[in-house]
């Protein structure tokens, strides 16, 4: 397992938990692409966030909907440039107060220490399939 890829994932989680968007962006390639779970369901292909500007848009949209956001990384599986992360995202809906406690898996591509692609999945099996593996 590449310790560098694990460190990148943990830095992303730490930046997210601190509310530090600029630190989070520093771990992303400037032209990276992120496909968040909910946007994929609602918008399909149009739901991708591209580049640092797209990631900023995702960040602000997410924080417009939820307070007290945090992630807990449960597991990191490193397959070279491909990484699967199992996590739980926590938060509270603004206005409604409804708790967000959503398990997710992410498939990430990390090249030269920067995330170039990331995609959320609602199951670990789907994330593993996305990186060409099956459990």
Secondary structure by P-SEA (a helix, b strand, c coil): ccaaaaaaaaaaaaaaaaccaaaaaaacccbbbbbcaaaaaccccccccccaaaaaaaaaaaaacccbbbbbbcbbbbcccbbbbbbbbbbbcccccccccccbbbbbbbccccccbbbbbccaaaaaaaacccc
